[in-house]
Amino acid sequence: MGFAIAPPRPSAFTSEGGRASYETAYREAVDSLWPVPVESRYVETPFGTTHALVSGPEDAAPLVLLHGAGLAAVSWYPNAARLAATHRIFALDSVFDSGLGRQTSLVRGRRDVARWLVEVFDGLGLDRPAVAGLSQGGWVAACLALFAPARASKVALLAPAATVQAFRLPVALFLRYSYLLRRGDTVDSSRRTFGMVFGGRFTPDDRFVRLAAVGSANFRYPRPPVMPTRFSDAELRALGRPLLVLLPTLDQIYSPTKAFERARRLMPEAEVAMVPGAGHFVAMEAADRVSGRLQAFLGEGPTA
């Protein structure tokens, strides 16, 4: 007896009602949590429509912010005020993830990830912005640095997913096959999940937790998934640009010690540092320290 292989599909909300609920939760989160004036921008790319939250002085140096899986651009709310004081920040919703964009074509690999980001830069009128990515966003930033190195002035990888060190096996299996799990997340279950991730060291605002819950309940990820992968030794050596790598000491998705050792060995010209006492979503949990280190790396402001 044979079995059917599920066909590939772009990411999408499960219904227009689910999309509307998510958009409402998104706008409420931005209106209540984003600490500085902000505007929404939309860019058309071959992979679909990408949404960006834009803040900061129009004449300031541009900084593109890439979020972790399932977090959306709103997750940069703890960092936005400090970073927008020195830069024009563009926090993107990844086209293959939950957010206010809409994916129309599959992102089939790392080159497509880099191509998507270049298309967004062109649509926003950005030539060589600085780029900072958290978790999956760090992997996206590394893809850009590898395949389109001329399009970024500086790149910061914040707890980059898989890029430097492979996922622990349970994490890899969950990410690969999460689309098979029962859907229907609630605010309480999302709150418990964030509680485990942050270990009581940071408490996300309830409006952000609600956004994550509505996204989890109503959004389906692309199939096959956009899966962060470990870069080879040669690929890491090729990331020879102004590069910052921050690795939280309490990261659970891979060994932060092994990641630190490999990054130091293969990227000797990069700034590689550990962030003590912080977990995987380090940009949220240690917002002041991470934002200060980013500004120092970018040449704006002291290290915090």
N, C-alpha and C positions, 0 to 999 in steps of 0.2 A: 504493500500500500504506500503510495507516494505522499508527499506533502508539498504544499504551495509555499514558495518563498515570497515573503511580503515585498512588494515593489518599492523602489526608492520614492521618497517624497520630501519636499521642502518642509520646513517648520511652519506651523500654523496654529491658530487658536481652534479649539474644537467646535466652536459655534460663534456666530456674530454676537450673540448675547454674552458669551464668555469674553470676547474681545472688548465689548462695551464695558463690562464690569472691570476688566483689567485697566482700560484707559481711564475710567473714573478713579480707581485706586491710585493709578500713576499720577494723575493730575493732583489729587489730594496730597500725595506724598511730596511732590515737588513744591506745591504751594505752601505747605506747612514746614518742610524740613530744609529746603534749599536756602542757605542763609544770605545769599546775595542776589541782586537782580539777574534774571535768567530769561532767555528766549529759546524757543524751539526752532530748529532748522531741519529740513528734510532734503535728502539727496537721493537721486535716482542712480542706480548702478545696474550692471548686467545681472546681479543676483537679487535685486529687489530694492525696495525703498529703505533707506537708513535714516534714523532719527538721531539728533544730537541736542544736548543741552549746552547752551553757550553762555558763558559769563566772563566778566573781566573787561579791562579797558580795550577798546577796539585797536589801539595802536601798540598794545603789548605783544611780546613774543608769544606765538601760539604753542599750546601744550595740549596734545590729544590724550584722553584718558579712556582706557579700555577695561571693562568690568569683568568680574568673575562669572562663571556659569550660573544662570538663574538669578542674578542680582540686579541686572539692568543698570543704566547710567546713574539712576538715583542713588545707588550705593556709594557714590562719591560725596554724599552730603556732609560727612564729617570733615572732609578735606577741602571743600569748595571755597570757603571764605579765605583761607590762608593762601591757597594756590591762585585764586582769582585776584588777589592783591598784587601779584607780580606778573601774571600771565593772562592771556586770553585763552580760557580753557574750553575745550570741546569734548564733552563727555558723551561718547557714542553708545547707542544701543546696538549690540552686535546683530547683524541681519539674520543670523541663524538661531538667535536666542529670543527669549521673551523681551518685549519692549514695545515701542510705538511704531516700529518699522513693519515691513511686510516682505517676507522672502518669496521670490517667484522662481528661482533656479537654484539647483543644488550647489553647495560649496563642497567640492570633491577632494580637497587635499590642501596641503600647505601652500602651494603656489596660488590656488584660488583664494585662500585666506589673505595672502599678501596682495593679490590683484584687487580683491574687494576693498581693502583699506586704501590702496592707491586711488581707486575710483572715488572713494569718499573724499580723500584729500583734494582731488581735482574739483569735485563738486562744491567743496567749501572754499576753494581758492587758496589752498594751503600748499606751499612749495616744499619746504623741508622743516616741518614742525618737530618739536620734541615729542616723544611718545612715552607714556608710562602705562603699563598694564599689570593688573592684579590677577593671579591665578590663571584661568583660561585666557584672560586678556594679556598676561605676560607671554604666554605661548604665541598669541596672535602677533604681539610686538616683535617677538623673536623671528617669526616667519617673515615679517616685513624686513627686518634687518638682514636676513639671509638672502631673500629673493629680490628685494628692491632697496638695496642699501643706500642709494642716492636720495631716497625720499624722506629720510629722517635725519635731523641734526644730532640728536642724542636719544638714547633708548634706555629706559629703566624697566627692569623685570622684577616685579614684586611677588615673591613666592610663586614663580612661574610654574604652571601645571606641567608636569612630566619633562619639560624642556631640558633640564639639567640632570634630573634623576627620575628614573621610572617610577610609576605609581606602585604602591604596595598592591599585592594581588587582589585583596578584597575590594579595594577602591577601583581598580581597573575593571573588575567584573561588574561592579555596580554601575559604573559609567557606561560600559558597553551595552548592558542589557536593561537599563533602567526603564526603557520604553515598555517592557513587558510587565512592569509592576502595576498594581492597582492604583488608579488615580483618585483624586478627591481629597486633597490636602485641606486642612483647616487652619485657622489662626492659631489655635492651641497647639496643634502638632508642629506647625512652623516655629512657634515660640520655643517648643521643647528642642527642636532640631538646632536652632540658633544657640540655645542654652548649652547644648553639648559641644557645638563648634567653638564657642567662645569661653566655655568653662567658667562662666561667671565673671570673667575679666572685663567684659563689655556687654552692654544690653542695648540691642538695636531698638529704635523707637517703634512703638506699636504700629504706626502708620506704614513704616517700611516692612514690618513683619506681615501686615495685612496684604501689602502689595505682593510679597513673595508667595503668600498662601494662595491668592487669587491666580497668580501666574501658574503655580504648581497644579492647581485644580483644573485649569482651562487651556493650558498650552501644551502642545505636543512637539517634541524636538524632531529634527530631521532624521530620516532614515536613509542611508547609514548616518550615524551621529558624527558631528564634527569633533573628533577625538584627539585631544592633545597627545603628542608622541615625543619620545625622548630623541634629542638631537645626537648625531654621531660625534665622535671626537673631532673629526675634520670640520663638521658644521659649526661646532662651538668655537673652534679656533678661527673660523671665518668671520665671526661676529666681531671684527676688529675695529669698532667705532667707539666713540665715547659711550661707555656702557656702565650702567649701575645694576647690580644684582643684590637684592635684599632678601634674606632667608630667615624667617622666624624660627626660633629655637624649639617651639612647641608644635611645629607643623606635624600633622598626622597622616597626610596623604603620601608622603615619602620620607626617607631619612634626611633631615636637614643637615646633619653632619656630613653624610656622604655627598650631598649636593654641594655643600660649601667646599669640600676638598676637591671635588671634580671641577668646579668653577674656577677655583684658584689655580689649579694645575693647567687647565686648558685655555683660560682667558686671563693671562697674567697682566694684561693692560687694563682690564676692567676693574672698577671699584666693586669689590665683593665683601659683604658684611653680613653678620648675623644680627637679628633684632631680638634681644633677650626678653623672655617672658611673654612672648606673643605667639598666637596661633596662625593658622593658614590665611585667614582674611585679614592680614596684617594692616592693610591700609585703613580699614575701619577701626580695628581694635586699638592700634597704636597710631592714631591719625596725626597727632602733633609731631611725634618723632619721625614718622614717614614723610609727612609734608615738609618738615624742616630739612630732612636729608635730601629730598627731591630738589628743594630750592637751592641748597648748597651745590648739588651736582649740576643743576642748570645754570648756576652762577648768579642766583638771586637769593639773598638772605642768609642768615647764619644757620648752621646745623643745630637742631634741637635734640 
